[in-house]
Amino acid sequence: MAKMILSRRTVLRGALVGGGLATMPLPRLGAMLNGNGNAYASGEALRRVYGTWFWGNGVDPGRWTPTAEGADFPLSEQLMPLAKVKRNLTVISGMACLTGRTGAHLYHSGALTGSVGGANKAADMPSIDFLISNKIGNDTPFKSLEIGVSTASPKAGSPLYTNVSWRGANAPQPADFNPKSVFTRLFGAGSPGASLVNKPTTPTAAPVGPDPMAVNSVRKSVLDAITQDAQSLSARLGVEDRQRLDKHLEGIRALEKRLTPGADGPVGGAGCRAGVDTGVAPDTKAEAPPELNKTMADLLIAALSCDLTRVFTFIFTYPAAHVYFRNLGVEMDKDFHAQICHGEGGDQPHFNTGVIYTMQSFAYLLEGMDSIQEGAGTLLDNSLVHGSTCVAWGKNHAFTQWPVMMAGRAGGALKGNYHLKAAPMDNLSKVPMTIGNIFGLGLTQFGKGGGLVNAEVSSAIKA
């Protein structure tokens, strides 16, 4: 029997009550791919994903830096939470952010734009995520998606303290920290996740709050309308694709349980489905709680799996965030920035605990992406998630021994499971330049001033 072939843009369709067309996005099915699962059946290359995952207050370089170089390196104490995705992890140690800074914890302007930023403590150049979105994000409903977990205050009002993604000088792309509004933007009635017929021409602004009627509209009209088309498609799919489609629809039905008054509690799950607990509230206590991190990560995975976006910025905590990791015990009920990061003496055991929790939170997203099968690989295999922070060692505002992490293989561009020790004071701007060229930007230089470079990092990390 000939293999069934589907277009990568296939959606489930149905007639809405009262007229109109309902459509629902599909995950990447095997029927959309060639026989090897490494390209679409049409011959198009599989899409790749870029993301910046950001956290504040840095690491302890002595506990973060691996002890050996090269392939199959041993994980350090602070990298150990990433053990399950180590095959997809590239670590670069020893680099230096040579742009300087406009504030104590503002080296991330150099790390992501290659420039120190402007006199008003705003970026004066676009960040690497924006440049990549111009290359790979123009045919998705969201050119890029900026979300976050905690708005724990940096106690400074300048733009670089509360923004990571930049379109250019004085042009931030603020993150949405409310899981309900993120859900509504992605999957509410009239959203790209509920209807891909009309793609937004400009970025969708985050609503003030969720619209319960919009959610009910998705449940009552879109889901009901596409049921017959889903059943018809399922009957024609192979076993593995049928299972993927079933999980997709189960996730949408789980949405009904979560958002209908009196319904059952949360049901877990990720992939191209809106199956996340949108009952989780934003972080109003400056705690960066694990359940909120998981909710935001699951929403992001759903968006990526449905190809609603290919570029994202995920802010776990702001630069210099005065966050309280109370979920880690009473000894952590302190201002992590002031009392622990800067105030703790000795070998800083509580700072170490906070960094490990941060890496565990990063790992949740990466493991979720690695669980989504995409052809011959996984969503993480086809992605590059750049872990970045605001300062190398928070205690002394260090700009050397910068912690560079790239998770994923970018569709085969990176080896993975590799630690590269850079030459002393090697310019950190080489990292975004390298990432940009992996995504086809063709950069011959990147940054300006102390951040100006005209070379990439060592090719040893590349496949």
Secondary structure, 3 states (H helix, E strand, C coil): CCCCCCCCCCEEEEECCCCCEEEEECCCCHHHECCCCCEECCCCECCCEEEEEECCCECCHHHHCCCCCEECCCCCCCCHHHHHHHHHEEEEEEEECCCCCCCCCCCHHHHHHCCCCCCCCCCCCCCHHHHHHHHHCCCCCCCCEEEECECCCCCCCCHHHCCCCEEECCEECCCECCHHHHHHHHHCCCCCCCCCCCCCCCCCCCCCCCCHHHHHHHHHHHHHHHHHHHHHHHHHCCHHHHHHHHHHHHHHHHHHHHHCCCCCCCCCCCCCCCCCCCCCCCECCCCCCHHHHHHHHHHHHHHHHCCCCCEEEEECCCCCCCCCCHHHCHHHCCCHHHHHHHCCCCCCHHHHHHHHHHHHHHHHHHHHHHCCEECCEECCCCEEEEEECCCCEHHHCCCCCEEEEEECCCCCCECCCEEEEEEEEEECCHHHHHHHHHCCCCCCCECCHHHCECCCCCHHHEC
